[in-house]
C-alpha cells in the first residue's frame, strides 16, 4: 500500500500561458506543422509536468506523514501512450476502464501496482487478467462481486487490492451526463437504497479480501462541495465497516477525480489546493493517515495543456453573417459541437504567419469541415475578421477533445505534437501521434474485405 511519487526535476520558469501559446503557434507555422496537414494538435509538456506536481504538492501538504497516496490519470481523458508515459515519469499512474485503456497503460510502462481498473461492464476475462497482473479492481455491482467470489475461490492468490465502487446518491451537477452520483446512476453500489448500508457492511465482513471503497461523483459541472460530500459518505461507510469488523478491514479510499476546469480563461480554477481544502472541511479525518488514498483525475491534469491549430480554408457571408470555414470541428471538439452550452471553447485568431491577428472584433461563426449544419466551434463570436489562410487556435482541449477522435465523415485523426520551450525562447516539438493517413482510413473501414459481402 506504499505509493511513492517520482522526484520532480528542477524546472526553469515558464512564460505565462498566453505568451507560451503565441510562441507555440508561431513555431508551428514556421516549422511547417500546418503545411503537411491543415489541422494539428499540441500538448504543453512542461505544463503537464507542472499540473502533476501541483496535484502531488496539494496532497502532500495535507496528508499526515507516511500516508500512502497514489495519484492516477483517467486514461479516457487522453488515451495517448506518450502522455501516459510522461505522467508516469511525473509520478502519476493510470486509471483504466477497458481492455484498450489497460493495453495503453501497459504499453506506457505503467506498473500494475500503479494501475486501477474501473468499469461498469468488466468481463470475466478482464477480471481474471487484472487479478493475474495484480491490478487494483473496484467492483461495480453485486453480480460482479459474485464473479469475483468465484475467481477468488478458484485461485491462484492475487496481489490485487479489491474494493467496491459506491454511489453516494448525493445528486447531480449542471451536466446530467457527467453526474455519476445521482439516485439512479448506472455506476456503483447505491448507498441510500433501502437496506443498502447493511448489505455493504455484510459484503466486507464476509470477504476478507475486500479492502477498499471507491467513489466518483462526476466531473465537469459538479461543484467541489458535492464532490466532497460524496467522499464524506464513503469515509463514514469505511468507519462503519471497520467498526463492525472490530479492526481496520478497509485500508484505502479511492476518492476518484472530477475537478472541474475553467474553459473561459487561462486560470486553473478551482485549484488542487482548493479541492483539498474542501475535502478537509467536509471530512476532517480523511488525511490523518488512517487510510491510504487514491485519486483518478483526468480533465484537470490535461485540458489546459492542449491546443488545436487549424487553417481557415474559406470565409463567406450568408444572410449577413460572416462564416470562417476551418478544418477543426466535430471530429476534435465533439462535445462542444453537440452541446455548446455545456462545453463552450475559446477561439483565438492568428494570421497566416502565426502572429496574433489584430483588428476590430466582428461577430462571426467559426465552422468545422463536417457535412452537417451544426458543425460549429463558435457562433457569432467576436473576433478580428478571419481570412483564408489564417490560423485559429482552440485552447483547453488537451482532454476529451482531440485526444478522443470522432470519425464523422471519415475525417482522419490529426497529428499530435508535444512542445517544450527552449532556454533561448524557442519551441521544440516532439511527435506524440502521427496523422492518420487515407490508407489507414481505408484499412480501418474494411478495405481488405472489399468483396466479402458480395
C-alpha positions as CSV (number, residue, x, y, z in Angstrom):
1,X,0.0,0.0,0.0
2,X,3.1,2.3,-0.1
3,X,3.0,4.6,-3.1
4,X,5.9,6.8,-3.9
5,X,5.8,9.8,-6.3
6,X,8.7,10.2,-8.7
7,X,11.0,13.1,-7.8
8,X,10.2,16.4,-9.5
9,X,13.1,17.7,-11.6
10,X,14.1,21.3,-11.3
11,X,12.4,23.5,-13.9
12,X,13.2,26.9,-15.3
13,X,10.4,29.4,-15.0
14,X,7.9,29.2,-17.9
15,X,6.4,32.0,-19.9
16,X,2.9,32.9,-18.9
17,X,0.2,30.8,-20.7
18,X,-0.7,33.4,-23.4
19,X,2.9,34.1,-24.3
20,X,3.8,30.5,-24.4
21,X,0.8,29.8,-26.6
22,X,1.7,32.6,-29.0
23,X,5.3,31.2,-29.3
24,X,3.9,27.7,-30.0
25,X,1.5,28.9,-32.7
26,X,4.2,30.9,-34.5
27,X,6.7,28.0,-34.2
28,X,4.1,25.5,-35.5
29,X,3.6,27.7,-38.6
30,X,7.3,28.4,-39.1
31,X,8.3,24.8,-38.7
32,X,5.7,23.6,-41.2
33,X,3.3,21.7,-39.0
34,X,0.3,23.2,-40.8
35,X,1.9,22.7,-44.2
36,X,1.7,18.9,-44.0
37,X,-1.9,18.9,-42.8
38,X,-4.4,21.7,-42.3
39,X,-5.0,20.8,-38.7
40,X,-2.7,19.7,-35.9
41,X,-2.8,19.5,-32.1
42,X,-0.3,20.5,-29.5
43,X,0.4,19.4,-25.9
44,X,2.5,21.5,-23.4
45,X,4.9,19.0,-22.0
46,X,6.2,21.2,-19.2
47,X,2.7,22.3,-18.4
48,X,1.6,18.6,-17.9
49,X,4.5,18.1,-15.5
50,X,3.6,21.2,-13.6
51,X,0.0,20.0,-13.2
52,X,1.2,16.7,-11.9
53,X,3.5,18.4,-9.4
54,X,0.6,20.7,-8.3
55,X,-1.6,17.7,-7.6
56,X,1.1,15.9,-5.7
57,X,2.0,19.0,-3.6
58,X,-1.6,19.7,-2.6
59,X,-2.0,16.2,-1.1
60,X,1.5,16.1,0.4
61,X,0.8,19.3,2.2
62,X,-2.5,18.0,3.7
63,X,-1.8,14.3,4.4
64,X,-0.2,13.1,7.6
65,X,3.4,12.0,7.1
66,X,3.6,8.4,5.8
67,X,0.1,8.4,4.4
68,X,0.1,6.3,1.2
69,X,-1.2,8.3,-1.7
70,X,-1.4,7.1,-5.3
71,X,-2.4,9.6,-8.0
72,X,-3.7,8.0,-11.2
73,X,-4.7,9.5,-14.5
74,X,-8.1,8.7,-16.1
75,X,-6.8,7.3,-19.4
76,X,-10.1,8.1,-21.2
77,X,-9.2,11.8,-20.9
78,X,-6.2,11.4,-23.2
79,X,-5.5,7.9,-24.4
80,X,-2.1,8.5,-25.8
81,X,0.8,6.3,-24.8
82,X,3.4,9.2,-24.7
83,X,1.1,11.1,-22.4
84,X,0.7,8.2,-20.1
85,X,4.5,7.7,-20.1
86,X,5.1,11.4,-19.3
87,X,2.7,11.3,-16.4
88,X,4.2,8.1,-15.1
89,X,7.6,9.8,-15.1
90,X,5.9,12.6,-13.1
91,X,4.7,10.1,-10.5
92,X,1.1,9.5,-11.8
93,X,-0.3,6.1,-12.5
94,X,-3.3,5.1,-14.6
95,X,-7.0,4.5,-14.0
96,X,-8.3,2.3,-16.8
97,X,-11.9,1.4,-17.8
98,X,-11.5,-1.0,-20.7
99,X,-9.1,-3.6,-22.1
100,X,-7.9,-1.0,-24.6
101,X,-7.0,1.5,-21.9
102,X,-5.2,-1.2,-19.9
103,X,-3.2,-2.1,-23.0
104,X,-2.2,1.6,-23.4
105,X,-1.2,1.8,-19.8
106,X,0.9,-1.3,-20.1
107,X,2.5,0.0,-23.4
108,X,3.5,3.1,-21.5
109,X,5.3,1.0,-18.9
110,X,2.9,1.8,-16.0
111,X,3.3,-0.9,-13.4
112,X,0.4,-3.0,-12.2
113,X,0.7,-1.6,-8.7
114,X,0.1,1.9,-10.0
115,X,-3.0,0.9,-12.1
116,X,-6.6,0.8,-11.1
117,X,-9.4,-0.9,-13.1
118,X,-12.8,0.7,-13.1
119,X,-15.7,-0.1,-15.4
120,X,-19.3,-1.0,-15.0
121,X,-19.1,-3.8,-17.6
122,X,-15.9,-5.8,-16.8
123,X,-15.9,-9.3,-18.4
124,X,-14.7,-12.4,-16.6
125,X,-11.6,-12.3,-18.8
126,X,-10.9,-8.7,-17.8
127,X,-11.2,-9.5,-14.2
128,X,-9.1,-12.6,-14.5
129,X,-6.3,-10.7,-16.2
130,X,-6.4,-7.9,-13.6
131,X,-6.1,-10.4,-10.8
132,X,-3.3,-12.2,-12.5
133,X,-1.4,-8.9,-13.0
134,X,-2.0,-7.6,-9.5
135,X,-4.0,-4.5,-10.7
136,X,-6.4,-2.9,-8.3
137,X,-10.0,-3.6,-9.1
138,X,-13.1,-1.7,-8.0
139,X,-16.2,-3.9,-8.4
140,X,-19.3,-2.0,-9.7
141,X,-22.2,-4.2,-8.7
142,X,-23.4,-7.3,-6.8
143,X,-23.2,-9.6,-9.9
144,X,-19.6,-8.5,-10.5
145,X,-18.9,-9.2,-6.8
146,X,-20.3,-12.7,-7.2
147,X,-18.0,-13.2,-10.3
148,X,-15.0,-12.1,-8.1
149,X,-16.1,-14.6,-5.4
150,X,-15.8,-17.4,-7.9
151,X,-12.5,-16.2,-9.3
152,X,-11.0,-15.7,-5.8
153,X,-12.2,-19.2,-4.7
154,X,-10.7,-20.8,-7.8
155,X,-7.3,-19.0,-7.3
156,X,-4.5,-18.6,-7.7
157,X,-3.8,-16.0,-5.0
158,X,-3.7,-12.4,-6.2
159,X,-1.8,-9.3,-5.2
160,X,-4.7,-7.1,-6.5
161,X,-6.3,-4.8,-3.9
162,X,-10.1,-5.1,-4.4
163,X,-12.8,-2.7,-3.5
164,X,-16.4,-1.7,-4.1
165,X,-17.5,1.4,-6.0
166,X,-20.1,3.3,-4.0
167,X,-22.7,5.6,-5.5
168,X,-23.4,8.0,-2.6
169,X,-26.5,9.2,-4.4
170,X,-25.7,12.8,-3.4
171,X,-27.1,14.4,-6.5
172,X,-26.2,15.9,-9.9
173,X,-24.2,18.8,-11.1
174,X,-25.0,21.1,-14.0
175,X,-24.3,18.4,-16.7
176,X,-26.5,15.4,-16.2
177,X,-24.5,13.1,-18.5
178,X,-21.4,13.6,-16.3
179,X,-23.1,13.3,-12.9
180,X,-22.4,9.8,-11.6
181,X,-23.8,10.2,-8.0
182,X,-27.5,10.6,-8.9
183,X,-30.2,8.4,-7.4
184,X,-30.4,6.3,-10.5
185,X,-26.8,6.4,-11.8
186,X,-25.6,3.3,-13.6
187,X,-22.4,3.3,-11.6
188,X,-21.6,1.6,-8.3
189,X,-23.5,0.2,-5.3
190,X,-26.2,2.5,-4.3
191,X,-25.7,3.7,-0.7
192,X,-29.1,5.2,0.1
193,X,-31.4,2.5,-1.3
194,X,-33.3,0.6,1.4
195,X,-31.1,-1.9,3.2
196,X,-28.0,-0.9,1.1
197,X,-25.7,0.0,4.0
198,X,-26.4,-3.2,5.8
199,X,-25.7,-5.2,2.7
200,X,-22.5,-3.4,2.0
201,X,-21.2,-3.9,5.6
202,X,-22.0,-7.6,5.3
203,X,-20.2,-7.8,2.0
204,X,-17.0,-6.7,3.7
205,X,-17.5,-8.9,6.8
206,X,-17.9,-12.0,4.5
207,X,-14.9,-11.2,2.3
208,X,-11.5,-10.6,4.0
209,X,-10.0,-9.8,0.6
210,X,-12.2,-6.7,0.2
211,X,-10.0,-3.8,1.5
212,X,-11.1,-0.6,-0.4
213,X,-14.0,1.7,-1.1
214,X,-14.2,3.8,-4.2
215,X,-16.4,6.8,-5.2
216,X,-16.5,9.3,-8.0
217,X,-19.3,11.8,-8.2
218,X,-18.8,13.2,-11.7
219,X,-16.6,15.7,-13.4
220,X,-17.3,18.9,-15.3
221,X,-20.3,20.7,-13.8
222,X,-20.0,19.0,-10.4
223,X,-19.1,21.6,-7.7
224,X,-16.5,20.9,-5.1
225,X,-19.0,20.8,-2.2
226,X,-20.9,17.9,-3.9
227,X,-17.7,16.0,-4.6
228,X,-16.6,16.4,-1.0
229,X,-20.0,15.3,0.2
230,X,-19.6,12.0,-1.7
231,X,-16.2,11.4,-0.2
232,X,-17.6,12.1,3.3
233,X,-20.3,9.5,2.8
234,X,-17.7,6.9,1.7
235,X,-15.4,7.7,4.6
236,X,-18.3,7.3,7.0
237,X,-19.1,3.9,5.4
238,X,-15.5,2.8,5.8
239,X,-15.6,3.7,9.5
240,X,-18.8,1.7,9.9
241,X,-17.4,-1.3,8.2
242,X,-14.2,-1.2,10.3
243,X,-16.2,-0.8,13.5
244,X,-18.4,-3.8,12.6
245,X,-15.3,-5.9,11.9
246,X,-13.6,-4.8,15.1
247,X,-10.4,-3.9,13.1
248,X,-9.3,-1.9,10.1
249,X,-10.6,-4.1,7.2
250,X,-10.8,-1.1,4.8
251,X,-7.4,0.4,4.5
252,X,-7.7,2.6,1.3
253,X,-10.2,5.1,0.0
254,X,-10.2,5.7,-3.8
255,X,-11.8,9.1,-4.0
256,X,-11.9,9.4,-7.8
257,X,-11.3,12.7,-9.6
258,X,-13.7,15.1,-11.2
259,X,-12.1,18.5,-10.6
260,X,-13.9,20.9,-13.0
261,X,-12.0,23.1,-15.5
262,X,-12.4,26.8,-16.2
263,X,-12.8,27.0,-20.0
264,X,-13.3,30.7,-20.0
265,X,-9.7,31.8,-19.1
266,X,-6.1,30.6,-18.7
267,X,-6.7,30.2,-15.0
268,X,-6.5,26.8,-13.2
269,X,-9.7,27.1,-11.2
270,X,-10.5,25.5,-8.9
271,X,-7.0,24.5,-7.9
272,X,-6.0,21.2,-6.4
273,X,-5.2,23.2,-3.2
274,X,-8.8,24.4,-3.2
275,X,-10.0,20.8,-3.7
276,X,-8.0,19.6,-0.8
277,X,-9.3,22.4,1.4
278,X,-12.9,21.4,0.5
279,X,-12.1,17.8,1.4
280,X,-10.6,18.8,4.7
281,X,-13.6,20.9,5.6
282,X,-16.0,18.1,4.8
283,X,-14.0,15.1,6.0
284,X,-11.5,16.3,8.7
285,X,-10.2,12.8,9.3
286,X,-9.5,12.0,5.6
287,X,-5.9,13.0,5.7
288,X,-5.0,11.7,9.2
289,X,-3.2,8.7,7.9
290,X,-5.9,6.2,8.8
291,X,-6.5,5.4,5.1
292,X,-4.3,5.2,2.0
293,X,-5.7,7.5,-0.7
294,X,-6.1,7.0,-4.5
295,X,-7.2,9.7,-6.9
296,X,-8.3,9.5,-10.5
297,X,-8.0,12.9,-12.2
298,X,-8.2,13.4,-15.9
299,X,-9.5,16.6,-17.4
300,X,-7.9,18.8,-14.7
301,X,-4.5,17.4,-15.5
302,X,-4.6,17.7,-19.3
303,X,-7.3,20.1,-20.5
304,X,-5.3,23.3,-20.3
305,X,-2.2,21.8,-21.8
306,X,-3.8,21.2,-25.2
307,X,-4.2,23.4,-28.2
308,X,-5.9,22.7,-31.6
309,X,-4.5,24.6,-34.6
310,X,-6.4,24.7,-37.8
311,X,-6.2,26.7,-41.1
312,X,-9.0,28.8,-42.2
313,X,-9.9,27.4,-45.7
314,X,-12.6,29.8,-46.7
315,X,-14.6,32.8,-45.5
316,X,-18.0,33.7,-46.6
317,X,-21.1,35.7,-45.6
318,X,-24.5,34.3,-45.6
319,X,-27.6,36.2,-44.6
320,X,-25.3,39.0,-43.3
321,X,-23.4,36.6,-41.1
322,X,-19.6,36.1,-41.6
323,X,-18.5,32.5,-41.5
324,X,-15.0,31.1,-41.3
325,X,-14.7,27.5,-42.5
326,X,-11.8,25.7,-40.8
327,X,-10.5,22.2,-40.6
328,X,-11.3,21.8,-36.9
329,X,-14.8,20.7,-35.9
330,X,-16.8,17.9,-34.6
331,X,-14.1,15.3,-35.1
332,X,-12.0,17.1,-32.5
333,X,-14.5,19.0,-30.4
334,X,-17.4,16.6,-30.4
335,X,-18.9,17.8,-27.1
336,X,-18.8,21.4,-28.0
337,X,-20.5,20.9,-31.3
338,X,-23.3,18.8,-29.9
339,X,-23.7,20.6,-26.5
340,X,-22.2,24.1,-27.0
341,X,-23.9,25.5,-23.9
342,X,-22.2,22.9,-21.6
343,X,-18.8,22.9,-23.5
344,X,-18.0,26.4,-24.8
345,X,-14.5,26.9,-26.1
346,X,-12.4,30.0,-26.6
347,X,-11.2,30.7,-30.2
348,X,-8.0,32.7,-30.7
349,X,-7.2,34.3,-34.1
350,X,-3.8,34.3,-35.8
351,X,-2.7,35.4,-39.2
352,X,-1.1,33.1,-41.8
353,X,2.4,33.6,-40.3
354,X,1.2,32.6,-36.8
355,X,1.1,36.1,-35.4
356,X,-2.0,37.2,-33.3
357,X,-4.5,38.7,-35.7
358,X,-5.4,42.3,-34.9
359,X,-8.4,44.5,-36.0
360,X,-11.8,45.4,-34.8
361,X,-13.9,42.5,-33.4
362,X,-16.5,41.1,-35.8
363,X,-19.3,38.7,-34.8
364,X,-18.6,35.6,-36.9
365,X,-19.2,31.9,-36.9
366,X,-16.3,29.5,-36.8
367,X,-17.2,26.4,-38.6
368,X,-15.7,22.9,-39.0
369,X,-15.3,20.7,-42.1
370,X,-18.0,18.2,-41.4
371,X,-21.1,17.9,-43.6
372,X,-23.8,19.0,-41.3
373,X,-25.1,22.4,-40.3
374,X,-24.3,22.2,-36.6
375,X,-20.6,21.7,-37.0
376,X,-19.7,25.0,-35.4
377,X,-17.0,25.7,-32.8
378,X,-18.4,29.1,-32.1
379,X,-21.5,31.1,-33.2
380,X,-21.4,34.9,-33.6
381,X,-18.1,35.0,-31.8
382,X,-16.4,38.4,-31.6
383,X,-13.0,38.1,-33.2
384,X,-10.8,40.0,-35.6
385,X,-12.2,39.3,-39.0
386,X,-10.7,36.0,-40.2
387,X,-9.3,35.5,-43.7
388,X,-8.4,32.4,-45.8
389,X,-5.0,31.1,-44.7
390,X,-5.3,32.4,-41.2
391,X,-4.9,30.0,-38.2
392,X,-7.4,29.5,-35.4
393,X,-6.2,28.2,-32.0
394,X,-8.5,26.4,-29.7
395,X,-7.1,26.2,-26.1
396,X,-8.1,24.0,-23.2
397,X,-8.5,21.0,-25.5
398,X,-5.9,18.6,-24.1
399,X,-8.5,16.2,-22.5
400,X,-11.6,14.6,-24.2
401,X,-11.2,16.7,-27.3
402,X,-8.6,15.9,-30.0
403,X,-7.3,13.0,-28.0
404,X,-10.6,11.2,-28.4
405,X,-11.2,11.4,-32.1
406,X,-14.7,11.2,-33.6
407,X,-14.7,9.7,-37.1
408,X,-17.5,11.7,-38.7
409,X,-17.2,12.0,-42.5
410,X,-14.2,9.7,-42.2
411,X,-12.2,12.8,-41.2
412,X,-8.7,11.5,-40.3
413,X,-7.1,11.8,-36.8
414,X,-4.7,14.7,-36.8
415,X,-1.2,14.6,-35.6
416,X,-0.4,15.4,-32.0
417,X,2.9,17.1,-31.0
418,X,4.3,17.7,-27.6
419,X,6.1,21.1,-27.3
420,X,8.7,22.4,-24.9
421,X,10.1,26.0,-24.6
422,X,13.8,26.1,-25.0
423,X,16.1,28.2,-22.8
424,X,16.6,30.7,-25.7
425,X,12.9,31.3,-26.2
426,X,12.3,28.8,-29.0
427,X,9.9,25.9,-29.2
428,X,10.9,22.3,-29.7
429,X,8.2,19.8,-31.0
430,X,8.2,16.1,-30.5
431,X,5.7,13.7,-32.2
432,X,3.1,12.1,-29.8
433,X,0.8,10.7,-32.5
434,X,1.1,10.7,-36.3
435,X,-1.6,11.9,-38.5
436,X,-3.9,9.1,-39.8
437,X,-3.4,8.5,-43.5
438,X,-6.1,7.9,-46.1
439,X,-4.6,4.3,-46.4
440,X,-5.1,3.9,-42.6
441,X,-8.7,5.0,-43.0
442,X,-9.4,2.5,-45.8
443,X,-7.9,-0.3,-43.7
444,X,-10.0,0.6,-40.7
445,X,-13.1,0.7,-42.9
446,X,-12.6,-2.9,-44.0
447,X,-10.6,-2.3,-47.2
448,X,-9.0,-5.7,-47.1
449,X,-12.5,-7.3,-47.2
450,X,-13.9,-5.3,-50.2
451,X,-15.7,-8.3,-51.8
452,X,-16.7,-10.1,-48.6
453,X,-20.4,-9.1,-48.8
454,X,-20.9,-9.9,-52.5
